[in-house]
Amino acid sequence: MITYAFLQHYWWFLVSLLGGLLVFLLFVQGGNSLIFRLGRNEAERSLLVNSTGRKWEFTFTTLVTFGGAFFASFPLFYSTSFGGAYWLWVLILISFVLQAVAYEFQSKPGNVLGRSTYRRFLVFNGFVGPFLLGAAVATFFTGSAFVIDKGAMGDTLAPVISRWANGWHGLDALADPWNWVLGLAVFFLSRVLGSLYFINNIADNALQPRLRRQVLTDAVPFVLLFVAFVGRVLLGPGYAVDAAGAIVLTPYKYALNLWQMPAVGVTFLVGVALVLYGIVRTLVKPGFVYGIWAAGTGTVLTVLALLLTAGYNSTAYYPSSVSPESSLTIANSSSSLFTLQTMAWVSLAIPLVLAYIAYAWHAIDRDPLTRKELENNEHKY
């Protein structure tokens, strides 16, 4: 019989998988942040914009699906983070809305802002989107300033379960330097993935050498920042749920999780190895153009393992820095048994959706993008 606890773990796995896919698809944002750095003329910039333009809907849709899955399966997290830390999430959403507007209007006849202005919107999204998403995920390990009071449901004047403990409403996350570390790590990773995607997707002799140099330029800070953050996570304390159900600060909690959940630990190591393989193989072998698939798969696995480490094994995945007893776990923040059961049946369609996405992706990228193709294509960004 499928238990309530199994469904809670099942849905945390799906949310974590969506998180991994979202970070991989941030190659669109990373590529956009390089438009003016790599594109030295209009033809080259057009190649870069149209390469990511064929994929931006995948990233946007995954972001919305990630938020929707969190809302449906763990509503208390959604109401606490999205409702309390709303300035952080509003900035993220604004950057993605600007991206959508930029793609749709930059080449429209008569646009008064000009193509370069819309492309700067893309660059803005390329910087702000990955950085703030990384900083938001970092709070799963560093904590946030919220208080949970389920007894407030009986208050007819203010039946609000969760509240933010300060007036910054999410911007306080930027006061923690470790959130900056992961935010910058995700930003540089998105640029690495963006360059790897361009190498695979664009056939242009002028751009290819610059793209490979850019991989190295961004890979070095990414690796240093990622190692620093993972080191802090594994060597620092974490919030655990003890046998009595109390939330207690436990030394080396996340390192213990990887050790006590070997499947998750192996997934993490394989993911990191694949990311490094995709980067190194691209740098040492000039004709290698498939680094995006190795590094992309590794990104999904690494993020999946980190999020499972944050939520599994009696761990508070969203710790409160001001009220530890308010910290959220997959047990105390999930939807009802009926809701999780119903959604579990719907989730069985996910493989079909992924198969369609893979088919559409292959159809779009059957041949590398060239200058000649853009010249003969009436529909371009």
Secondary structure, DSSP 8 states (H G I E B T S, - for coil): ---HHHHHHHHHHHHHHHHHHHHHHTHHHHHHTTHHHH--SHHHHHHHHHHHHTTHHHHHHHHHHHHHHHHHH-HHHIIIIIHHSHHHHHHHHHHHHHHHHHHHHTTSTT-SS-HHHHHHHHHHHHHHHHHHHHHHHHHHHH-B-EEE-GGGGG-SS---SEEESSTTTTGGGGGSHHHHHHHHHHHHHHHHHHHHHHHHHB--TTHHHHHHHHHHHHHHHHHHHHHHHHHHHHHS-EEEE-TTS-EEEETTHHHHHHHH-HHHHHHHHHHHHHHHHHHHHHHH-TT---HHHHHHHHHHHHHHHHHHHHHTTTB-SB-BSS-GGG-B-TTTS---HHHHHHHHHHHTTHHHHHHHHHHHHHHHTSS-B-HHHHHT-SS--
